[in-house]
Amino acid sequence: MVCLMASCGGKKADDSAKAAAADTVAAPAAVPEYKLMDSLPLTDMSKFKKDKDGKIAIFDGKTLEGWRGYDRADVPAAWVVDNGAIHIKGSGQGEAGAKDGGDLLFAHKFKDFELEFEWKVDKGSNSGVFILVQEVEGQPSYISAPEYQVLDNVNHPDAKLGKDGDRQSASLYDMIPAKPQNSKPFGQWNKGKIMCYKGTVVYSQNGQNVVEYHLWTQQWKELLDASKFSKDKWPLAYELLMNCGGPNHEGFIALQDHVVTVVDATVFNIGRIYVKAGQCVVAYSSVVFAFCCIQVFVLSVSVG
């Protein structure tokens, strides 16, 4: 009797252990913890005057009103206005090495929009434009935001990394290569455009559509799974990018402090930028945006 009771008790204990193990395996992985910087100041768009076409100049060629650093309330000292353009001063310390630098963003969240810009890189330059940026404490802007790559495809090593050229100019960085790859050599102007509408995003370069992707879809998940932002390689980036734009599917437009040139000089300039509010049904409202030397002069962005 004692043996039988011990045997039955042992079987029950074994079954309980197996059930507990099964529950452990089935439990979903914990979502990485992070903190959004929701208390940082936003731009009062009522301060920006509309022109005769309904566009709002969010950079007037004189001040950085409406702009601030990523994850901070002020403008990093490396970003200044000079000769009617925004530029970041080089430091000679390599990429993202500007003294008191960091990414620059316009402190208004965009949802559906078109962004048009011109860009020109110095030799060996590397930068980017981010959309739908969320500000995450202690993390870089690209952890939450798709990137339109800006690069000297000939002289920067990133052009040869990644897969099939997916780190070259106008690519969705590390996920989709720009095809055709029609960028002009460093020192010459290129025209770029980003259209974002209800999760469909299209990149254009020099008048041709070169990338298209669809946020919050199975395609988007597969792109992330095959990238440096995969769940295994970077769980927090994966979580944020899977939910790109947060619950409202909106975020900031930002310029990357990640440029490097063969000389320690101005490497990133931004010209005048305009916004035009409008109905996002068939037409989009508009924001204008441009880069210069890396240079970028933004021409127009439409927002809804």
Secondary structure, DSSP 8 states (H G I E B T S, - for coil): -HHHHHHHHHHHHHHHHHHHHHHHHHS--------B-TTS----GGGS-B-TTSEEEEE-SS--TTEEETTSSS--TTEEEETTEEEEE--SS-TT--TT---EEEEEEESSEEEEEEEE--TT-EEEEEEEE--BTTS-GGGTS-EEEEE-TTT-GGGGSSSTTTTSTTSBTTTB--SS-----TTS-EEEEEEEETTEEEEEETTEEEEEEETTSHHHHHHHHTSTTSTTT-HHHHHHHHTTTTTTT-EEEEE------SSSSEEEEE--EEEE----SSS--EEE-EEETTEEEEEEEEE-
